[in-house]
Amino acid sequence: MKFVLVIAVFLGFSVYAESSDLNQLMKKMGHEYKLAIKAENKGQMISHLERFISLVEQAKSENFQAEKKAQSIDGLNKTIAVAKSAIVMANNGQPDRARNALKEINSLREEYHQLHEPPSFWDLLFGK
């Protein structure tokens, strides 16, 4: 029994270590997203969105679980598409439309975020 518990704890730490890099990246993405939404001019908005897109591209190279990789990449690609369309809107002098479009990114975040929640102790111990 002790052996099973030790293995469960070890697996939990290894899953957490792998996901912590992605979590840090997601925090940076969230920060750039918020700065883009709050930007006072189109130059600032575009700059933050370009950094945001760069971070999302970086996230695509993270090690996702095999069964979740396709869904994760799909969500990241959708996020990039929305951010790029917001850049076009901002360039066209439509910052309010760009901000409204960026709200879709939050919906995508909520939808795809649950894929990357680390398993609970009980899931590790007894399986899902």
N, C-alpha and C positions, 0 to 999 in steps of 0.2 A: 504494500500500500504506500509506503514511504517513497518507493521508487517511482510509482505512478504520479505522486504529488510533485516530486522533484522534476520529473519530465514535464508535467503540465506547467509548472512555474517557469522552467527554462524556455519552453515554447512560447509562453506569454511574453517573456522578456525579448526573445528574438523577433517576434512579430512586432512588438512595440518599437524596437530599435529600427527595423526596416521602415515602419510607418512614420517614425518621428522625423525623418528627413523630408518625407512628403508633407507632413504636417507643418514643418517650418516653411516649406515652399508655399503651401497654401496660405499661411499667415501673411507672407510677403505679397502674394497675389491679392489677398483681401485688403491689405493696406493700400496698394496701388489702385485697386478698384474704388475704394472709398475716396482717395484723393482725386481720382478722375471725376467722380460724381460731384464732389465739392469744388472742382476747379472753377476759378473765376473768369478764365478766358480760354479761347480755343487752343492756344499754344500749350497751356498747362494741361488741359484735358488730353490733348493728343499725346503729349510727352508721357503722361501717366499710363495712357492706354497702350502705348508702344512698349513700355516697360512691363505692363501687365501681360501683353501678348508674349513677350520674351519669356516671362516666368511660366506661362502656360505651356509654351513650347518645351521648356526645360522639364516641366512636369511629365510630359509625354514620354520622356526617356527613363522615368522611374520604373523600378521593378514592381509591377502589379502582379497580383495573384493571377495565375493562368486563366482561371474561369471568369475573372472580372476584367481582364485586360482589354478586350474588345469594347466592352461597355464604357470603360474608363476613357479610352482613347476617343471614342465617339463623343462623349460628353465634353472632353477638352476641345475637340475640333468644333463642336457647336459653339462653345464659349469663344473661341478665336473668331469664328464667323460673326458673332454678335458684336464683339469688340471692334472688328474691322469695319463693320457697317456703321458703328457709332463714330469711328474716325472720319468716315466719309461725310456723315451728317455734320460733325463739328467743322470739317473743312468747308462745307457748304453754308456755314453760318447758322446752323440749326442746333445750338447746344442743348436746348430743351428737349428736342426730339431725340438727340443722342442720349441724354440722361434717361429718358423714358425707355429707350431701347436697352440700355444697360440694366434695367430692372429685370430683364429676362435672364441675365447672368445669375442673379440671385436665385431665381427659380431653378436654373440648371444646377447651381451649387447645392441647393437643398435636395434635388432629385438624385444627384450622383454622389453626394457626400456620404450617404449611408452605406455605399459600397465599401468605404475605407475605414469604417469604425472598427477598432480592434475587437476581437472576440472577448467576451466576458470570461471570467475565471471558470464559471460553470460550463460554458461552451467548450473551453479547452479541456476541462476535466471529463465531461460526459459526451462531448460532440454536439453538433447541432441537429 
